[in-house]
């Protein structure tokens, strides 16, 4: 009972962090809130620490790095250019955090 409740809380926290990460990135794109980069960065780092499946966070970090580099190099819109470096930074931090996390076994022995 306690383990199911704890797993459900962990799942809700993960969903909340994903939502905050997405909202922070959207706010960073449009520049409506002055501290949107800090919201995006803290949510990304917290999600990288909390989420158990390291391979998905590694992939998310790599996708964020590639998208940030694309945003910096594309000639189409200034909005993507403005948030490109922050996206690269958040992806790099997520990748570094996950690569230093110990691998935990999810199987019961």
N, C-alpha and C positions, 0 to 999 in steps of 0.2 A: 504494500500500500504506500509506504513512505517513498520507495524507489520510483513508483509510477508518478506520484505527485511531484517529486523532484525532477523527473524527466520531462513532465509537462511544463513545469516552470522554466526549465532550461530551453525548451522549444519555444515558449512564448517570448522569452528574452531574446533568443536568436531572431525571431520574426520582427520584434520591435527594433533591434539593432539594424537589420536589413532595411526596414522602413525609414529609420532615421538617416541611414547612410544615403539612401536614394533621395530623400527630401533635402538633405544637406547638399548633395551634388546638384540638384535642380535649382536650389536657391543660389548656389555658387554660380551657375550658368547665367542666371538673370540678375544677379547682384542686388537683390532686394534687401537682404539682411547683411549687415557688415561682418558678422562673425560666422558666416555660413561655412567657410573653410575649416574653422576649428570644429564645428559640429560634424562635418564630413570626416575629418581626420580622426577625431576621438571615436566616432562610431565604427570606423574601419578598423582601428587598432583594437577596440574592445571586442568586435566580432572575430577578429583573427585570434585573440586570446581565448575566447569562450568556445568557439565552434570546435568540435572534436575531430571532424574529418579534415585532416591536414591537406590532403590532395586537392580538395575543392578550393580551399583558401589559396593554395599555391597557384592554381589555375586562375582564380579570380585576380590575384595579384599580377600575374602575367598579362591577363587581358586588360587590366587597368593601366599597366605600363605601356602596352602596345597602343591602346586607345589614346593615352596621354601623348605619346610620341606622334601619333597620327594627328592629334589636335594641334600640336605645335608646328607640324610641317605642312598642313593643308592651307591652300590659298583662298578658301571659299568664304569663311565667316570669321569675324573677329571674336565672337562669343566663345567658340571652341578654343581659339588661341589663348584667350585670357585665363581659362581654367585648365589648360593642358599641363602646365607644370605641377599644379596641385594634384592632379590626377596621377601623374607619374610618381610624385612623392608618396601619396597614400598607397599606391600599389607596391612601391618599393618597401615601405614600412611593413605592410601586410606580409609580403614575401619573406622579409628578414625575420619577422616574429615567428612565422610558421616554420621556417627552416631551423630555428633554434628551440622550438618546442620539442619535448621528448615524445616519442611515439608510444602511445598507450594501446594496449591490446584490448579489443572490445569483446573477445571471446572469453567465456567462463571456463576456468580450468578445474 
